[in-house]
Amino acid sequence: MHNKPEFDADAADSAVLSALVGAYPALLSEDEVQRESRHATIDVEDALARLTAAGLIHRLNGFAFASRAAVHAGRLDYT
């Protein structure tokens, strides 16, 4: 029996969002996002789709960027 680690979608989403928030207001190509996040290409594609559906990022012609709301939320102190 193989103990393959379970895929963590939240980790991929977090890595992608972090890369985009860190680059804000710049746009990153989806290839740049993949390199920055260090996740598999399919995982990044899925994360981009989930984050777009949630309204946290925007995509345009192979590029992605964080929404203003995502950037603002990242600056909040939750303590």
C-alpha positions, 0 to 999 in steps of 0.5 A, spaced: 500 500 500 502 506 498 502 512 502 501 518 497 500 524 500 493 527 499 493 533 494 492 540 498 488 545 494 488 550 499 496 550 499 496 551 492 491 556 492 495 560 498 501 559 494 498 562 487 494 568 491 501 570 495 505 570 488 499 575 485 498 579 491 506 580 492 506 582 485 501 587 485 499 591 481 503 587 476 500 582 472 504 575 472 503 570 466 500 564 468 507 561 467 510 566 472 505 564 477 507 557 476 514 558 477 513 562 483 508 557 486 512 551 485 506 547 484 505 542 479 502 546 472 495 542 473 495 544 480 496 552 479 491 551 473 486 549 478 488 554 483 487 560 478 480 557 476 478 557 483 481 563 485 477 567 479 471 564 481 472 566 488 473 573 485 480 574 489 484 574 482 482 576 475 485 573 469 486 576 462 489 573 456 494 568 459 496 573 465 493 574 472 493 579 477 490 579 484 483 583 486 484 589 490 480 586 495 485 580 496 490 585 496 487 589 502 485 583 506 492 581 505 494 587 509 489 586 515 491 584 522 487 578 524 490 578 531 
